[in-house]
Amino acid sequence: MRLLVPGLLALGAAGCATVAAPPARAPNEGSASYRMLDDGHMAHYQLAIGDTATGATPFQCVTPVYPPDQLATCAPLQEVQVQVIVDEAGKVGDVRDMATDAAATPRPQPFFAAVRAAVLQWEFNPLRIDHWAADADGNTHEVDSTTKPFSLMYAFRFECHAGKTTVSSASAQR
């Protein structure tokens, strides 16, 4: 019986122990993603027979940062569609918000600002158009080459799930 009493006292004391407070909630975290779009309405350069086009591909892409001032509210899904205007040297000259539907729920401005700040840092391989010709023997050679400005459309997605935000990317054309 003596052995049983100290064991019961230990269990009783354990039952009276104070419960630690739950850990403080971690601050929300954010991120973003993007994908290239082709809406079918964009103008394209018409290539002549013997012309080839190369480049117009990004080689440096900075992903937007989820706007810090939106972390506390953990805003619902935000998609920002932009047109990226690129000059002959492959530098981004402008980023245009493609939101045109006045009936749509207005998006908080910080999301477009985050996209614009990131995309203005992007760099592309210039769009190069080469003109080729054949000589009398059928051998082809480059006659001349030029670089051209171009634009591409991208959709950026900002999400918040269970207090954690994400900006996702999927390189898909539609």
Secondary structure, DSSP 4 states (H G I P E B T S, - for coil): -TTHHHHHHHHHHHHTSPPPPPPPPPPPB--EEEEEE--S-S--PPPPTTEEEE---EEE-PPPPPPGGGTTTT---EEEEEEEEE-TTSBEEEEEE----TTSPPPPHHHHHHHHHHHTT-EE--EEEEEEEE-TTS-EEEEEEEEE-EEEEEEEEEEEETTEEEEE------
